[in-house]
């Protein structure tokens, strides 16, 4: 049974303003790995100054950053969340416990906005569509896993190939097709601590991400099979 804490992977692009508050909120004693995804600000320096280990992934893309973080992680369990302060790190402990106890192979967060401005309507609408398509394929989730905990080796073995915004969607599809037990938990979703979201900050960005995810979903050919008891 896993007893050591997960390593927290934070994929970051220009998050120097948000990182100090984010790093202070993370569970004490958990190792933190910041993946600098080609930032033009002081993201890497700020992360290092606050005690985080830093690796660089110059190829832009959320999936590229997450994959690099998984490869570089040293713990058996890995937790992934955004570095913009929008997701409450208090969810990490119960998500971890679901995996550590053996109740789930992958524990994921379902965003619950704390205010009207935390989640723009266009981003929420796109998420509703994608999540509904996932459930039609037998993946029992209501969000696309913006915060998640799983076993590092198992996550890498899924062979997720997308290196852009479709990464979490492909992850869920492959987990479902592999019969993984998924556990979904509500997580408070707050306004970002600094800057603007690369996806949900504009209607155009949301539309582009939703288009790419829908294309991936329709072309993947993956359907969930019953999870093992």
C-alpha positions in Angstrom: 0.0 0.0 0.0 1.3 3.5 -0.9 2.1 5.5 2.2 4.3 8.4 0.9 2.5 11.5 -0.3 1.9 12.1 -4.0 4.1 14.4 -6.0 2.2 17.4 -7.2 2.7 18.3 -10.8 1.9 21.9 -11.8 1.9 22.5 -15.6 2.6 26.3 -15.8 2.7 28.9 -18.6 3.4 32.4 -17.4 2.1 31.8 -13.9 4.7 33.9 -11.9 1.9 36.1 -10.4 -0.2 33.1 -9.3 2.4 30.7 -8.1 3.3 32.1 -4.7 -0.3 31.8 -3.4 -0.8 28.4 -5.1 2.4 26.9 -3.6 1.5 28.2 -0.1 -1.9 26.4 -0.3 -0.6 23.0 -1.3 -0.5 20.3 1.4 2.6 20.6 3.6 5.3 18.1 3.0 4.1 17.0 -0.4 6.8 17.3 -3.1 6.0 19.8 -5.8 7.2 19.7 -9.4 6.6 22.8 -11.6 6.8 22.2 -15.3 7.6 25.5 -17.0 6.0 25.2 -20.4 7.9 27.9 -22.2 7.0 30.9 -19.9 8.1 34.4 -20.9 7.9 35.6 -17.3 9.7 34.5 -14.1 7.6 31.3 -13.5 10.6 29.1 -13.1 12.5 31.4 -10.8 9.4 32.0 -8.6 8.7 28.3 -8.3 12.3 27.5 -7.3 12.4 30.4 -4.8 9.3 28.8 -3.1 10.9 25.4 -2.9 9.5 23.6 -5.9 11.5 21.4 -8.2 11.4 22.8 -11.7 11.7 21.1 -15.1 11.2 22.7 -18.5 9.2 21.6 -21.4 9.7 24.1 -24.2 7.1 22.5 -26.5 4.0 24.5 -25.9 0.9 22.5 -24.9 -0.9 21.4 -21.8 -0.4 17.7 -22.6 3.3 18.2 -23.3 3.7 19.8 -19.9 1.8 17.1 -18.1 3.6 14.3 -19.8 7.0 15.8 -19.0 5.9 16.1 -15.4 4.8 12.5 -15.2 8.1 11.3 -16.7 10.1 13.5 -14.3 8.0 12.7 -11.2 9.6 10.5 -8.6 6.7 9.4 -6.4 4.4 6.4 -7.0 1.3 8.6 -6.8 1.1 11.8 -8.8 -1.4 14.6 -8.5 -1.9 17.1 -11.3 -3.6 20.5 -11.1 -3.3 23.9 -12.8 -0.9 26.4 -11.4 -3.3 29.4 -11.7 -4.9 29.1 -8.3 -8.4 28.3 -9.7 -8.6 24.8 -8.1 -8.8 24.4 -4.3 -5.9 22.2 -3.2 -8.0 21.0 -0.3 -9.4 18.4 -2.7 -6.0 16.7 -3.1 -6.2 14.8 0.2 -9.6 13.0 -0.4 -8.7 12.4 -4.1 -5.5 10.8 -2.9 -7.2 8.7 -0.3 -9.6 7.3 -3.0 -6.6 5.9 -4.9 -4.4 5.0 -2.0 -7.3 2.9 -0.4 -7.8 1.0 -3.6 -11.3 2.4 -4.2 -10.3 4.0 -7.4 -7.6 3.8 -10.1 -8.0 7.4 -11.0 -9.6 10.1 -8.8 -10.7 13.3 -10.6 -12.2 16.6 -9.6 -15.6 18.1 -10.8 -15.4 21.8 -10.8 -18.0 23.7 -8.7 -17.7 27.5 -9.2 -17.7 29.6 -6.1 -18.9 32.7 -7.9 -20.5 33.6 -11.2 -17.3 34.9 -12.6 -15.2 31.9 -11.8 -16.3 29.9 -14.8 -17.3 31.8 -17.9 -20.5 30.6 -19.5 -18.8 29.7 -22.8 -16.3 27.5 -21.0 -18.9 25.8 -18.8 -21.2 25.1 -21.9 -18.3 23.5 -23.7 -17.5 21.3 -20.8 -21.1 20.2 -20.4 -21.1 19.0 -24.1 -17.8 17.2 -23.8 -18.7 15.5 -20.5 -22.1 14.4 -21.9 -20.3 12.8 -24.8 -17.9 11.0 -22.4 -20.8 9.6 -20.4 -22.4 8.3 -23.7 -19.2 6.3 -24.1 -19.5 4.9 -20.7 -17.0 7.1 -18.8 -19.0 8.3 -15.7 -17.7 11.8 -15.2 -19.2 15.3 -15.3 -16.0 17.2 -16.0 -12.7 16.6 -17.9 -10.5 16.0 -14.9 -8.9 19.4 -14.3 -7.4 18.0 -11.1 -6.6 14.3 -10.7 -4.6 11.7 -8.8 -3.3 8.4 -10.1 -0.4 6.1 -10.1 2.5 7.4 -12.2 3.4 4.2 -13.9 -0.2 3.3 -14.7 -0.8 6.8 -16.1 2.3 6.6 -18.4 1.3 3.1 -19.5 -2.1 4.4 -20.8 -0.1 5.8 -23.7 -1.9 9.2 -23.9 -0.6 10.8 -27.1 -2.3 14.2 -27.2 0.1 17.0 -26.2 -2.3 19.9 -26.3 -5.6 20.7 -24.6 -7.1 17.2 -25.5 -4.8 15.5 -23.1 -7.2 15.1 -20.1 -10.0 14.0 -22.5 -7.8 11.3 -24.0 -6.7 10.3 -20.6 -10.3 9.7 -19.5 -11.1 7.8 -22.7 -8.2 5.5 -22.3 -8.8 5.0 -18.6 -12.4 4.0 -19.4 -11.4 1.7 -22.2 -8.9 0.0 -19.8 -11.7 -0.6 -17.2 -10.3 1.8 -14.6 -12.4 2.6 -11.6 -13.0 6.4 -11.6 -13.9 8.4 -8.5 -15.2 11.9 -9.1 -15.2 14.5 -6.3 -16.5 18.1 -6.2 -13.8 20.7 -6.1 -14.2 24.4 -5.5 -13.4 26.4 -8.7 -12.3 29.9 -8.1 -11.3 32.9 -10.2 -7.6 32.5 -11.2 -5.1 34.2 -9.1 -3.4 36.1 -11.9 -3.3 36.5 -15.7 -5.9 35.1 -18.1 -6.8 31.5 -18.9 -5.3 30.2 -22.2 -8.5 28.4 -22.9 -11.5 29.7 -20.9 -10.4 33.3 -20.9 -12.0 33.9 -24.3 -14.9 32.5 -26.4 -12.4 31.9 -29.2 -10.1 29.9 -26.9 -12.9 27.8 -25.5 -14.3 27.1 -29.0 -10.9 26.0 -30.3 -10.4 23.7 -27.3 -14.0 22.3 -27.6 -13.5 21.7 -31.3 -10.2 19.8 -30.8 -11.7 17.7 -27.9 -14.8 16.9 -29.9 -12.7 15.8 -32.9 -10.6 13.6 -30.6 -13.6 12.1 -28.9 -15.3 11.2 -32.2 -12.1 9.8 -33.8 -10.7 7.9 -30.8 -12.8 4.8 -31.2 -12.4 4.1 -27.5 -15.3 3.0 -25.4 -15.3 2.2 -21.7 -15.5 -1.3 -20.5 -16.8 -2.3 -17.0 -14.5 -1.4 -14.2 -13.0 -4.3 -12.2 -14.5 -4.6 -8.8 
